[in-house]
Amino acid sequence: MTPHSTPQPPARPAAPGARVVVVGATGNVGTSVVRRLAEDPAVDSVLGLARRVPGWRPPKTAWRAVDIEPGGADLVPLFTHADAVIHLAWKFQPTHRPAETWRTNVLGSSRVFDAVAAAKVPALIHASSVGAYSPGPKDRPVDESWPTHGWPQAAYTREKAYLERLLDAYEHTHRDIRVVRMRPGFLFKRESASEQRRIFAGRLLPGRLVRAGLIPAVPDLPGLRFQALHTDDAAAAYVAAVLRPVSGPFNLAAEPPVDARVLAGLLDARSFAMPAAPLRTVLAAAWKLRLVPASPDLFDAVLRLPLMDCSRAREELDWQPSYTAVEALQEFLAGLRDGAGMDTPPLSA
C-alpha cells in the first residue's frame, strides 16, 4: 500500500506571494500556523477565520469572524483567489453531546471542503490526527498506510476517521485539488496550556500543582506510550505543505515516545505498574458527574494509538522537529504552572 489513498495529479507549489486562508486560526495550532505564515517571505497574505476575532494582530494577517457549521457564512467568497486553505477548526467539547461536536467537526468540515472546490482553490491542507489511526503497535512505528478507522467509541477519533473517508471520496472527485492530510501526535506549547487544561482536565487539575516534587508517582498503564510534538514544529510542516508540491498524508511527531517513565522524569516522580481498569473507572465516574470534561472513551483511544514513522515528512517536506517531545512537554507544564495563554478567545489565560 502507498500512503496516498487516491492517485493525485502532478502537484504544483503555491506561487510566490501566496495567499493563504486558515480556518480555525486562533487555537493551539492555528496561532502557530498563522505566525509561521506571516513570517515567511513567500507568503503575501493570510486570512484568519475563527468564530471570534482575536486581539492578536500578527503582520500580513486579516481576520474574519466565521462559523463553519451548517447555516453559517458562505465560505466561497472568503476562499476565492486563495492559493491554499488550511483547515484546522475543531470542537473538542461538549463530550456529553457528541451530536454537537459532529455538527462542527464533520458537517462544518464538509462545508469547508465543498467551498474549497467551489472557489477553485488549488490546495487543501487538512488537520487530521494520530487519532484517526486504528489501534496499532507500541513497539514499532507505522507509516501513513496504516488503517485510519480510529477508535469507534471516542467521538474525537471517530470524527477524525470519518473525515479521512470523506477526503478519500473528495480526492477521487476533485483530482485538480492538491489534498494534504497532516497526522500529528499530541501538540503542546506554552501558550496552549490554559486552553488544554480547560478542554481535558477542567477544574480538578490546578495548574500550579503540576510541578516537580508535588506529584509523587505516575501510573505505568498498559498501552501508555504516545508521541508528542511542539505546536510550532507542526506549524512548520503545514507551511512547507503550502509551499511545496506535495499531497497525501504526513505523520508528524518528535522523539522520544512519551511513557510513564518519561512523565515521571518530568515531574521528579516515580512510576509504578498499574492496570488501566481502576483509573478508567474513576475517570468514567468523574466524567458522568461532569467533574472532568475528558471522556473515558478518549482515555481508551489513547492507550491504543500506534506509534508513527515520520520519514515521509522528513524526506518530502524537509521537516525536522526543533524541539524534542520532552522539551515540548516541559514548556507546556511551565505554561500550566504560570497560567499561560494568548490574546485569542480559545487561548485566553
Residue frames as qw, qx, qy, qz and C-alpha x, y, z in Angstrom:
[[0.000, 0.888, 0.460, 0.000, 0.00, 0.00, 0.00],
 [0.369, 0.357, -0.048, 0.857, 1.13, 3.54, -0.62],
 [0.123, -0.363, -0.521, 0.763, 0.42, 6.41, 1.77],
 [0.274, 0.123, -0.208, -0.931, -1.79, 8.04, -0.88],
 [0.499, 0.263, 0.734, -0.377, -5.40, 6.91, -0.72],
 [0.614, 0.694, 0.365, -0.091, -6.18, 8.13, -4.25],
 [0.622, 0.173, 0.273, 0.713, -3.90, 8.88, -7.24],
 [0.055, -0.836, -0.173, 0.519, -3.20, 12.60, -7.34],
 [0.581, 0.784, 0.075, 0.204, -2.42, 14.88, -10.30],
 [0.620, 0.203, -0.194, 0.732, 1.06, 16.35, -10.65],
 [0.334, -0.824, -0.358, 0.284, 1.16, 18.75, -7.72],
 [0.394, 0.596, -0.016, 0.699, 2.32, 22.32, -8.03],
 [0.381, -0.310, -0.481, 0.726, 3.56, 24.54, -5.21],
 [0.019, 0.906, 0.359, -0.223, 1.92, 27.77, -4.22],
 [0.501, 0.672, 0.059, 0.543, 3.19, 30.68, -6.28],
 [0.388, -0.037, -0.317, 0.865, 5.49, 33.29, -4.72],
 [0.239, -0.110, 0.084, -0.961, 3.37, 35.79, -2.86],
 [0.293, -0.289, -0.900, -0.144, 0.96, 33.04, -1.80],
 [0.447, -0.321, 0.106, -0.828, -2.42, 33.93, -0.34],
 [0.345, -0.069, -0.924, 0.152, -3.44, 31.51, 2.41],
 [0.579, -0.468, -0.061, -0.665, -6.71, 31.14, 4.31],
 [0.217, 0.109, -0.889, 0.389, -6.52, 29.50, 7.75],
 [0.623, -0.441, -0.342, -0.549, -9.79, 28.11, 9.08],
 [0.817, -0.533, -0.205, 0.082, -9.70, 27.82, 12.86],
 [0.538, 0.586, -0.234, 0.559, -6.84, 30.30, 13.17],
 [0.222, -0.739, 0.267, -0.578, -6.98, 31.25, 16.86],
 [0.905, -0.405, 0.025, -0.129, -6.38, 27.96, 18.71],
 [0.705, -0.513, 0.413, 0.263, -3.30, 25.97, 19.65],
 [0.664, 0.128, 0.526, 0.515, -2.33, 25.01, 16.09],
 [0.330, 0.834, 0.366, 0.250, -3.90, 27.97, 14.31],
 [0.188, -0.967, 0.113, 0.130, -1.87, 30.62, 16.14],
 [0.574, -0.449, 0.535, 0.428, 1.39, 28.82, 15.39],
 [0.575, 0.392, 0.588, 0.411, 0.45, 28.32, 11.73],
 [0.176, 0.950, 0.231, 0.117, -0.57, 31.96, 11.28],
 [0.356, -0.850, 0.277, 0.274, 2.64, 33.17, 12.92],
 [0.618, -0.179, 0.610, 0.463, 4.78, 30.95, 10.66],
 [0.468, 0.631, 0.519, 0.338, 2.92, 32.05, 7.55],
 [0.001, -0.995, -0.101, 0.020, 3.21, 35.72, 8.49],
 [0.436, -0.726, 0.409, 0.340, 6.97, 35.34, 8.94],
 [0.690, 0.079, 0.596, 0.402, 7.54, 33.54, 5.63],
 [0.035, 0.509, -0.259, -0.820, 8.62, 35.84, 2.76],
 [0.012, -0.063, -0.845, -0.531, 6.95, 33.51, 0.24],
 [0.051, -0.630, -0.771, 0.070, 3.54, 34.26, 1.76],
 [0.086, 0.380, 0.172, 0.905, 1.92, 37.54, 0.75],
 [0.437, -0.325, 0.137, -0.827, -1.21, 37.50, 2.91],
 [0.168, -0.141, -0.952, 0.214, -3.05, 35.43, 5.49],
 [0.510, -0.356, -0.151, -0.768, -6.79, 35.45, 6.14],
 [0.084, 0.038, -0.906, 0.412, -7.60, 34.00, 9.55],
 [0.565, -0.347, -0.391, -0.639, -11.12, 32.68, 10.10],
 [0.204, -0.065, -0.846, 0.488, -12.49, 31.97, 13.57],
 [0.214, -0.682, -0.695, -0.079, -15.76, 32.18, 15.45],
 [0.256, -0.935, -0.161, 0.185, -14.47, 35.23, 17.33],
 [0.502, 0.732, -0.178, 0.424, -11.91, 37.79, 16.17],
 [0.737, -0.367, -0.288, 0.489, -8.85, 37.91, 18.46],
 [0.151, -0.966, 0.058, 0.200, -6.97, 40.88, 19.84],
 [0.636, -0.334, 0.484, 0.500, -3.74, 39.37, 18.50],
 [0.499, 0.836, 0.024, -0.227, -2.53, 41.18, 15.34],
 [0.684, -0.231, 0.475, 0.504, 0.31, 39.40, 13.51],
 [0.090, 0.539, -0.359, -0.757, 1.69, 41.01, 10.32],
 [0.218, 0.165, -0.749, -0.603, 0.19, 40.33, 6.87],
 [0.090, -0.283, -0.952, 0.079, -2.92, 38.91, 8.55],
 [0.413, -0.206, -0.087, -0.883, -6.58, 39.90, 8.32],
 [0.117, 0.099, 0.916, -0.370, -9.36, 38.39, 10.45],
 [0.503, -0.187, -0.369, -0.759, -12.98, 37.44, 9.82],
 [0.437, -0.071, 0.727, -0.526, -15.50, 36.08, 12.32],
 [0.597, 0.162, -0.576, -0.535, -16.99, 33.00, 10.66],
 [0.670, -0.136, 0.642, -0.346, -18.99, 29.97, 11.77],
 [0.183, 0.293, -0.826, -0.446, -18.35, 26.92, 9.56],
 [0.324, 0.199, 0.885, -0.270, -21.36, 24.96, 10.80],
 [0.097, 0.470, 0.749, 0.458, -24.41, 24.45, 8.54],
 [0.104, -0.892, -0.439, -0.043, -26.26, 27.73, 8.30],
 [0.453, -0.617, 0.057, 0.640, -23.07, 29.70, 8.80],
 [0.162, 0.770, -0.212, -0.579, -21.46, 32.20, 6.45],
 [0.841, 0.539, 0.029, 0.014, -20.89, 31.47, 2.77],
 [0.654, -0.531, 0.351, 0.408, -17.26, 30.36, 2.66],
 [0.721, 0.434, 0.363, 0.400, -16.77, 30.51, -1.10],
 [0.219, 0.933, 0.001, 0.286, -16.17, 34.29, -1.34],
 [0.477, -0.810, 0.341, 0.019, -13.64, 34.03, 1.50],
 [0.774, -0.195, 0.524, 0.297, -11.72, 31.28, -0.31],
 [0.646, 0.721, 0.208, 0.144, -11.84, 32.80, -3.81],
 [0.378, 0.839, -0.295, 0.256, -8.36, 33.69, -5.14],
 [0.591, -0.651, 0.473, -0.061, -6.61, 31.82, -2.30],
 [0.449, 0.523, -0.718, -0.097, -3.64, 29.63, -3.19],
 [0.434, -0.030, -0.881, 0.189, -4.26, 27.30, -0.25],
 [0.599, -0.556, -0.006, -0.576, -6.77, 26.71, 2.53],
 [0.283, 0.184, -0.853, 0.399, -5.54, 25.23, 5.80],
 [0.643, -0.464, -0.306, -0.526, -8.41, 23.66, 7.72],
 [0.281, 0.199, -0.757, 0.555, -7.78, 23.47, 11.48],
 [0.489, -0.329, 0.141, -0.795, -11.18, 24.24, 13.03],
 [0.533, -0.115, -0.837, 0.032, -12.22, 21.66, 15.61],
 [0.520, -0.539, 0.152, -0.645, -14.54, 21.48, 18.61],
 [0.310, 0.181, -0.895, 0.267, -13.45, 19.15, 21.45],
 [0.073, 0.253, 0.762, -0.591, -16.35, 19.85, 23.79],
 [0.584, -0.408, 0.502, -0.491, -19.02, 19.08, 24.87],
 [0.157, 0.232, -0.954, -0.104, -18.15, 15.39, 25.12],
 [0.317, 0.242, 0.805, -0.438, -21.57, 14.69, 26.65],
 [0.567, 0.647, 0.278, -0.427, -23.26, 15.91, 23.45],
 [0.506, -0.171, 0.640, 0.553, -21.45, 14.23, 20.53],
 [0.415, 0.689, 0.553, 0.218, -24.06, 15.44, 18.04],
 [0.018, -0.980, -0.022, 0.196, -22.85, 18.98, 18.73],
 [0.359, -0.599, 0.553, 0.454, -19.20, 18.21, 18.03],
 [0.543, 0.255, 0.725, 0.339, -20.26, 16.23, 14.94],
 [0.301, 0.884, 0.354, -0.039, -22.06, 19.30, 13.63],
 [0.047, -0.921, 0.291, 0.254, -18.88, 21.38, 13.76],
 [0.401, -0.515, 0.700, 0.290, -16.21, 18.79, 13.09],
 [0.461, 0.166, 0.819, 0.300, -17.87, 16.72, 10.38],
 [0.335, 0.783, 0.520, 0.074, -20.63, 18.83, 8.85],
 [0.051, -0.943, 0.101, 0.313, -18.58, 22.01, 9.19],
 [0.397, -0.438, 0.650, 0.477, -15.51, 20.38, 7.67],
 [0.490, 0.402, 0.724, 0.273, -17.63, 19.11, 4.78],
 [0.209, 0.939, 0.251, -0.102, -18.71, 22.71, 4.12],
 [0.229, -0.785, 0.404, 0.410, -15.07, 23.80, 4.10],
 [0.487, -0.099, 0.760, 0.417, -14.11, 21.06, 1.63],
 [0.416, 0.653, 0.613, 0.156, -17.01, 21.89, -0.69],
 [0.063, 0.971, 0.052, -0.223, -16.18, 25.61, -0.58],
 [0.379, -0.547, 0.565, 0.488, -12.54, 24.90, -1.50],
 [0.451, 0.222, 0.765, 0.403, -13.76, 23.08, -4.61],
 [0.247, 0.840, 0.483, 0.023, -16.34, 25.74, -5.50],
 [0.081, -0.946, 0.126, 0.289, -13.76, 28.53, -5.13],
 [0.820, 0.518, -0.134, 0.203, -11.25, 26.54, -7.23],
 [0.335, -0.818, 0.465, -0.044, -8.55, 26.70, -4.56],
 [0.674, 0.463, -0.573, -0.061, -5.63, 24.56, -5.78],
 [0.429, 0.183, -0.795, 0.387, -4.59, 23.20, -2.36],
 [0.681, -0.579, -0.082, -0.441, -6.46, 21.95, 0.72],
 [0.365, 0.300, -0.760, 0.447, -4.39, 21.14, 3.82],
 [0.700, -0.494, -0.264, -0.443, -6.44, 19.35, 6.45],
 [0.159, -0.501, 0.706, -0.475, -5.64, 18.74, 10.13],
 [0.847, -0.171, -0.472, -0.176, -6.15, 15.04, 10.66],
 [0.444, -0.678, 0.465, -0.357, -4.53, 13.36, 13.66],
 [0.132, 0.264, -0.948, 0.116, -2.80, 10.30, 15.05],
 [0.462, 0.111, 0.648, -0.595, -6.28, 9.75, 16.50],
 [0.706, 0.377, -0.202, -0.564, -7.54, 8.83, 13.03],
 [0.349, 0.368, -0.858, -0.083, -5.44, 5.68, 13.08],
 [0.876, -0.252, -0.333, -0.242, -6.80, 2.29, 14.03],
 [0.693, -0.643, 0.327, -0.017, -5.28, 0.68, 17.14],
 [0.739, 0.565, -0.335, 0.150, -1.69, -0.26, 16.44],
 [0.835, -0.087, -0.347, 0.417, 1.69, -1.28, 17.82],
 [0.329, -0.940, 0.089, -0.020, 3.60, 0.46, 20.58],
 [0.733, -0.437, 0.383, 0.355, 6.92, -1.29, 19.89],
 [0.452, 0.040, 0.533, 0.714, 7.45, -0.15, 16.28],
 [0.223, 0.479, 0.056, -0.847, 6.32, 2.81, 14.18],
 [0.527, 0.485, 0.687, 0.126, 3.77, 2.59, 11.37],
 [0.168, -0.053, 0.339, 0.924, 3.75, 4.68, 8.20],
 [0.364, 0.206, 0.057, -0.907, 0.89, 6.55, 6.57],
 [0.498, 0.011, -0.713, -0.493, -0.58, 3.39, 5.06],
 [0.035, -0.127, -0.890, 0.437, -1.77, 2.16, 8.47],
 [0.127, -0.585, -0.730, -0.330, -5.62, 1.93, 8.51],
 [0.037, -0.116, 0.228, -0.966, -7.46, 5.07, 9.57],
 [0.444, -0.472, -0.676, -0.352, -10.59, 3.74, 11.24],
 [0.235, -0.569, 0.288, -0.733, -9.97, 5.41, 14.59],
 [0.075, -0.110, -0.907, 0.399, -11.36, 4.07, 17.87],
 [0.187, -0.465, -0.626, -0.597, -15.13, 4.00, 17.28],
 [0.398, -0.654, -0.611, 0.203, -16.23, 4.68, 20.87],
 [0.310, -0.515, -0.128, 0.789, -14.47, 8.04, 21.16],
 [0.378, 0.857, 0.310, -0.164, -16.11, 10.97, 19.38],
 [0.046, -0.832, 0.378, 0.403, -12.78, 12.65, 18.59],
 [0.285, -0.303, 0.831, 0.369, -11.22, 9.62, 16.89],
 [0.463, 0.477, 0.747, 0.005, -14.50, 8.63, 15.24],
 [0.300, 0.900, 0.156, -0.273, -14.85, 12.08, 13.69],
 [0.094, -0.708, 0.564, 0.414, -11.22, 12.22, 12.54],
 [0.393, -0.033, 0.883, 0.255, -11.60, 8.80, 10.90],
 [0.450, 0.674, 0.573, -0.125, -14.86, 9.78, 9.20],
 [0.202, 0.898, -0.131, -0.368, -13.18, 12.82, 7.64],
 [0.268, -0.420, 0.774, 0.392, -10.44, 10.55, 6.28],
 [0.429, 0.348, 0.820, 0.149, -13.15, 8.61, 4.41],
 [0.293, 0.868, 0.292, -0.274, -14.75, 11.86, 3.28],
 [0.006, 0.796, -0.421, -0.434, -11.42, 13.02, 1.86],
 [0.447, -0.069, 0.836, 0.311, -10.91, 9.69, 0.09],
 [0.409, 0.644, 0.642, 0.080, -14.05, 10.38, -1.94],
 [0.071, 0.937, 0.030, -0.341, -13.18, 14.08, -2.27],
 [0.256, -0.559, 0.612, 0.497, -9.79, 13.33, -3.81],
 [0.431, 0.212, 0.826, 0.296, -11.42, 10.99, -6.30],
 [0.276, 0.813, 0.513, -0.016, -13.93, 13.65, -7.34],
 [0.073, 0.992, -0.075, -0.076, -11.64, 16.69, -7.28],
 [0.891, 0.010, 0.114, 0.439, -8.44, 15.48, -8.89],
 [0.389, 0.698, -0.005, 0.601, -7.36, 19.05, -9.65],
 [0.390, -0.836, 0.166, -0.348, -7.04, 19.88, -5.93],
 [0.494, 0.343, -0.690, 0.403, -3.86, 19.06, -4.07],
 [0.712, -0.600, -0.106, -0.348, -5.04, 17.49, -0.80],
 [0.359, 0.375, -0.705, 0.483, -2.66, 17.16, 2.16],
 [0.738, -0.573, -0.262, -0.242, -3.59, 15.42, 5.41],
 [0.133, 0.562, -0.628, 0.521, -1.47, 16.19, 8.46],
 [0.829, -0.382, -0.389, -0.122, -1.50, 13.50, 11.16],
 [0.126, 0.606, -0.550, 0.561, 0.36, 14.91, 14.15],
 [0.495, -0.254, -0.756, 0.346, 0.80, 13.41, 17.59],
 [0.319, -0.818, -0.436, 0.196, -0.24, 15.33, 20.71],
 [0.376, 0.596, 0.042, 0.708, 0.56, 19.03, 20.28],
 [0.505, -0.729, -0.317, 0.338, 1.87, 21.24, 23.07],
 [0.383, 0.469, -0.107, 0.789, 3.25, 24.72, 23.56],
 [0.189, -0.144, -0.531, 0.813, 3.39, 27.16, 26.45],
 [0.277, 0.021, -0.027, -0.960, 0.55, 29.35, 25.17],
 [0.589, -0.164, -0.615, -0.498, -1.85, 26.41, 24.82],
 [0.216, 0.023, -0.862, 0.458, -1.64, 25.39, 28.48],
 [0.326, 0.134, 0.455, -0.818, -4.75, 27.17, 29.76],
 [0.661, 0.198, -0.296, -0.660, -6.89, 26.05, 26.82],
 [0.594, 0.127, -0.789, -0.089, -5.83, 22.40, 27.06],
 [0.029, -0.007, -0.792, 0.610, -6.35, 22.37, 30.81],
 [0.504, 0.169, 0.233, -0.815, -9.93, 23.60, 30.31],
 [0.681, 0.241, -0.464, -0.513, -10.65, 21.13, 27.49],
 [0.680, 0.131, -0.721, -0.001, -9.20, 17.96, 29.00],
 [0.390, -0.039, -0.747, 0.537, -8.77, 18.33, 32.77],
 [0.348, -0.747, -0.409, -0.391, -11.17, 21.00, 33.93],
 [0.299, -0.814, 0.203, -0.454, -11.14, 22.33, 37.46],
 [0.917, -0.396, 0.044, 0.019, -9.70, 19.18, 39.05],
 [0.800, 0.110, -0.006, 0.590, -6.20, 20.00, 37.78],
 [0.166, -0.961, 0.011, 0.221, -4.84, 23.15, 39.45],
 [0.689, 0.656, -0.170, 0.257, -2.07, 24.21, 37.08],
 [0.068, -0.819, 0.466, -0.328, 0.19, 25.44, 39.88],
 [0.778, -0.389, 0.469, -0.157, 0.36, 21.94, 41.35],
 [0.924, 0.352, 0.069, 0.132, 1.85, 20.43, 38.17],
 [0.139, 0.859, -0.465, 0.165, 5.45, 20.87, 39.23],
 [0.638, 0.254, -0.688, 0.233, 8.38, 18.65, 40.07],
 [0.166, 0.142, -0.748, 0.626, 8.13, 17.11, 43.51],
 [0.456, -0.024, 0.325, -0.828, 4.43, 17.75, 44.14],
 [0.888, 0.123, -0.152, -0.416, 3.13, 14.73, 42.21],
 [0.522, -0.544, 0.656, -0.040, 4.72, 11.68, 43.86],
 [0.461, -0.064, 0.861, 0.204, 4.00, 8.96, 41.28],
 [0.499, 0.377, -0.339, -0.703, 2.85, 8.33, 37.71],
 [0.810, 0.042, 0.549, -0.204, 0.92, 5.14, 36.92],
 [0.037, 0.383, -0.779, -0.496, 2.51, 2.99, 34.22],
 [0.737, 0.273, 0.375, -0.492, -0.59, 1.77, 32.41],
 [0.582, 0.108, 0.726, 0.351, -0.62, -0.90, 29.69],
 [0.410, 0.665, 0.498, 0.376, -0.54, 0.98, 26.39],
 [0.129, -0.962, -0.071, 0.230, 0.58, 4.31, 27.89],
 [0.514, -0.266, 0.419, 0.699, 3.08, 5.21, 25.18],
 [0.402, 0.831, 0.385, -0.007, 2.31, 8.10, 22.84],
 [0.549, 0.181, 0.170, 0.798, 4.02, 10.71, 20.67],
 [0.085, -0.878, -0.278, 0.380, 4.14, 14.44, 21.26],
 [0.512, 0.384, 0.265, 0.721, 5.26, 17.46, 19.27],
 [0.109, -0.450, -0.188, 0.866, 5.77, 21.17, 19.80],
 [0.434, 0.736, 0.482, -0.194, 2.98, 23.03, 18.04],
 [0.124, 0.837, -0.284, -0.451, 5.45, 25.38, 16.33],
 [0.233, -0.309, 0.848, 0.361, 7.14, 22.36, 14.74],
 [0.423, 0.466, 0.777, 0.002, 3.79, 21.13, 13.44],
 [0.272, 0.870, 0.155, -0.381, 3.18, 24.62, 12.02],
 [0.082, -0.619, 0.597, 0.503, 6.47, 24.44, 10.11],
 [0.320, 0.085, 0.907, 0.262, 5.20, 21.29, 8.38],
 [0.344, 0.729, 0.556, -0.203, 1.91, 22.99, 7.47],
 [0.145, 0.857, -0.170, -0.465, 3.74, 25.93, 5.89],
 [0.202, -0.375, 0.797, 0.428, 6.05, 23.57, 3.99],
 [0.377, 0.354, 0.852, 0.086, 2.97, 21.78, 2.63],
 [0.302, 0.848, 0.244, -0.362, 1.61, 25.10, 1.37],
 [0.109, 0.839, -0.370, -0.384, 4.81, 25.98, -0.47],
 [0.174, -0.352, 0.875, 0.282, 5.96, 22.55, -1.73],
 [0.633, 0.157, -0.433, -0.622, 4.30, 20.42, -4.44],
 [0.027, 0.089, -0.970, 0.224, 3.23, 17.61, -2.09],
 [0.679, -0.206, -0.190, -0.679, 0.00, 15.74, -1.47],
 [0.748, -0.114, -0.654, 0.005, -1.26, 12.91, 0.66],
 [0.670, -0.725, -0.125, -0.096, -0.85, 12.19, 4.39],
 [0.408, 0.541, -0.517, 0.524, 2.10, 13.05, 6.63],
 [0.729, -0.530, -0.388, 0.190, 2.85, 11.74, 10.10],
 [0.143, 0.725, -0.271, 0.617, 4.30, 14.36, 12.46],
 [0.777, -0.618, -0.119, -0.003, 5.93, 13.58, 15.81],
 [0.110, 0.787, -0.539, 0.281, 9.09, 14.22, 17.79],
 [0.760, -0.028, -0.604, 0.238, 11.30, 11.84, 19.70],
 [0.072, 0.074, -0.995, -0.001, 11.25, 10.22, 22.18],
 [0.501, -0.447, -0.620, -0.405, 7.90, 8.47, 22.60],
 [0.257, -0.451, 0.416, -0.747, 6.35, 9.51, 25.90],
 [0.667, -0.263, -0.694, -0.066, 5.62, 6.85, 28.51],
 [0.614, -0.757, -0.217, -0.054, 5.24, 6.72, 32.29],
 [0.745, -0.268, -0.044, 0.609, 8.99, 6.81, 32.81],
 [0.311, 0.372, 0.168, 0.858, 9.34, 9.99, 30.72],
 [0.327, -0.746, -0.272, -0.512, 6.41, 11.63, 32.53],
 [0.745, -0.601, -0.202, 0.208, 7.84, 10.64, 35.90],
 [0.631, -0.017, 0.011, 0.775, 11.17, 12.20, 34.94],
 [0.065, 0.573, 0.220, 0.787, 9.44, 15.46, 34.02],
 [0.514, -0.710, -0.159, -0.454, 7.69, 15.56, 37.40],
 [0.093, 0.490, -0.731, 0.466, 10.58, 14.24, 39.51],
 [0.787, -0.198, 0.263, -0.522, 8.31, 11.36, 40.47],
 [0.268, -0.218, 0.933, 0.097, 8.42, 7.60, 40.36],
 [0.635, 0.102, -0.425, -0.636, 6.43, 5.33, 38.09],
 [0.391, -0.120, 0.862, -0.298, 4.58, 2.21, 39.17],
 [0.173, -0.088, -0.861, -0.470, 2.80, -0.52, 37.24],
 [0.381, 0.248, 0.543, -0.706, -1.00, -0.31, 37.37],
 [0.271, 0.391, 0.827, 0.299, -3.83, -1.85, 35.35],
 [0.035, -0.187, -0.261, -0.947, -5.89, 0.64, 33.35],
 [0.334, -0.520, -0.729, -0.295, -9.31, -0.51, 34.58],
 [0.360, -0.613, -0.521, 0.474, -9.32, 1.15, 38.06],
 [0.159, -0.323, 0.061, 0.931, -8.20, 4.50, 36.69],
 [0.138, -0.215, -0.618, -0.743, -10.75, 4.29, 33.88],
 [0.323, -0.586, -0.743, 0.013, -13.49, 3.57, 36.40],
 [0.273, -0.578, -0.296, 0.709, -12.61, 6.68, 38.37],
 [0.057, -0.166, 0.344, 0.922, -12.40, 8.78, 35.20],
 [0.186, -0.374, -0.758, -0.501, -15.75, 7.47, 33.94],
 [0.301, -0.663, -0.633, 0.261, -17.43, 8.33, 37.24],
 [0.216, -0.504, -0.069, 0.833, -15.92, 11.82, 37.26],
 [0.008, -0.022, -0.549, -0.836, -16.98, 12.36, 33.65],
 [0.226, -0.527, -0.778, -0.258, -20.57, 11.25, 34.34],
 [0.316, -0.725, -0.448, 0.416, -20.69, 13.67, 37.27],
 [0.343, 0.854, 0.126, 0.369, -19.27, 16.38, 34.96],
 [0.550, -0.775, 0.127, 0.285, -16.24, 16.85, 37.19],
 [0.364, -0.399, 0.562, 0.627, -13.86, 16.37, 34.26],
 [0.556, 0.581, -0.066, -0.591, -14.55, 17.21, 30.60],
 [0.232, 0.443, -0.809, -0.307, -12.43, 14.44, 29.03],
 [0.892, -0.013, -0.100, -0.441, -14.40, 11.34, 28.09],
 [0.654, -0.386, 0.651, 0.009, -13.21, 7.92, 29.31],
 [0.847, 0.443, 0.288, 0.059, -13.60, 6.76, 25.69],
 [0.371, 0.870, -0.291, 0.145, -10.78, 9.14, 24.72],
 [0.442, -0.625, 0.632, -0.119, -8.68, 7.58, 27.50],
 [0.859, 0.081, 0.506, 0.003, -9.32, 4.17, 25.88],
 [0.682, 0.724, 0.037, 0.095, -8.31, 5.52, 22.48],
 [0.019, 0.882, -0.463, 0.092, -5.02, 7.00, 23.73],
 [0.605, -0.426, 0.672, -0.039, -3.93, 3.64, 25.13],
 [0.802, 0.277, 0.523, 0.082, -4.46, 2.07, 21.68],
 [0.385, 0.886, -0.144, -0.215, -2.79, 4.65, 19.40],
 [0.906, 0.171, 0.041, 0.384, 0.07, 3.38, 17.26],
 [0.364, -0.655, 0.235, 0.620, 3.50, 4.98, 17.14],
 [0.602, 0.779, 0.143, -0.100, 4.12, 6.79, 13.85],
 [0.672, -0.054, 0.326, 0.663, 7.03, 6.74, 11.40],
 [0.138, 0.898, 0.131, -0.397, 7.69, 10.33, 10.23],
 [0.555, -0.162, 0.517, 0.631, 10.16, 9.52, 7.43],
 [0.365, 0.623, 0.554, 0.415, 7.88, 10.87, 4.72],
 [0.090, -0.982, -0.159, 0.043, 7.67, 14.32, 6.30],
 [0.495, -0.641, 0.340, 0.478, 11.45, 14.43, 6.67],
 [0.522, 0.033, 0.629, 0.575, 12.00, 13.44, 3.04],
 [0.244, 0.598, 0.593, 0.480, 9.26, 15.35, 1.19],
 [0.157, -0.950, -0.234, -0.137, 8.77, 18.39, 3.43],
 [0.495, 0.419, -0.390, 0.654, 12.42, 18.64, 4.52],
 [0.510, -0.691, -0.014, -0.512, 10.95, 18.72, 8.00],
 [0.602, 0.010, -0.665, 0.442, 12.69, 18.07, 11.28],
 [0.458, -0.826, -0.321, -0.073, 11.36, 18.97, 14.75],
 [0.263, 0.638, -0.367, 0.624, 13.40, 21.62, 16.53],
 [0.477, -0.476, 0.475, -0.566, 12.05, 20.53, 19.94],
 [0.211, 0.027, -0.976, 0.053, 12.15, 17.06, 21.44],
 [0.504, -0.528, -0.590, -0.345, 8.91, 15.68, 22.83],
 [0.560, -0.449, -0.483, 0.501, 10.32, 16.18, 26.33],
 [0.210, -0.081, -0.035, 0.974, 11.13, 19.84, 25.62],
 [0.290, -0.374, -0.456, -0.754, 7.62, 20.43, 24.26],
 [0.602, -0.550, -0.577, -0.049, 6.11, 18.92, 27.41],
 [0.486, -0.288, -0.342, 0.751, 8.45, 20.89, 29.67],
 [0.006, 0.121, 0.136, 0.983, 7.32, 24.12, 28.02],
 [0.466, -0.446, -0.546, -0.535, 3.68, 23.11, 28.32],
 [0.615, -0.480, -0.565, 0.269, 3.99, 22.20, 32.00],
 [0.308, -0.160, -0.190, 0.918, 5.65, 25.55, 32.70],
 [0.210, -0.259, -0.332, -0.882, 2.72, 27.19, 30.95],
 [0.562, -0.506, -0.632, -0.171, 0.29, 25.25, 33.14],
 [0.523, -0.402, -0.454, 0.599, 2.02, 26.47, 36.28],
 [0.172, -0.171, -0.009, 0.970, 2.05, 30.06, 35.04],
 [0.358, 0.658, 0.554, -0.362, -1.49, 30.09, 33.60],
 [0.154, -0.323, 0.466, 0.809, -0.06, 30.98, 30.18],
 [0.498, 0.618, 0.605, -0.068, -2.18, 31.91, 27.17],
 [0.284, 0.085, 0.386, 0.874, -2.55, 34.33, 24.27],
 [0.263, 0.372, 0.208, -0.865, -4.81, 37.17, 23.25],
 [0.394, -0.034, -0.686, -0.610, -7.23, 34.93, 21.35],
 [0.709, -0.308, 0.072, -0.630, -10.55, 33.62, 22.70],
 [0.939, -0.064, -0.333, -0.054, -9.53, 29.92, 22.74],
 [0.702, 0.159, -0.431, 0.544, -6.11, 30.55, 24.29],
 [0.212, -0.757, 0.130, -0.605, -7.09, 33.16, 26.86],
 [0.311, 0.198, -0.787, 0.495, -5.43, 32.55, 30.21]]
